[in-house]
């Protein structure tokens, strides 16, 4: 839940790039790792808020629309094959 999947996606690359670059440039290891953790958490939260959730909402709407279209098609084809006495009156 929450930001866990986004965190999984970004943690390794961002943490390694940030902490590695800072350590190679002479910053203390604890500072570099702490900054990398904070940046990873912020990026994961941003990806969740502005990418993952909107994408999930959109895809859910597309799926629901698709499912509704399938139901309408199935209902229409059932009506076409129903005996005349069973067809709804229009």
PyMOL commands that set and color helices and strands:
alter all, ss='L'
color gray80, all
select helices_A, chain A and resi 4-24+29-81+84-86
alter helices_A, ss='H'
color red, helices_A
deselect
rebuild
show_as cartoon
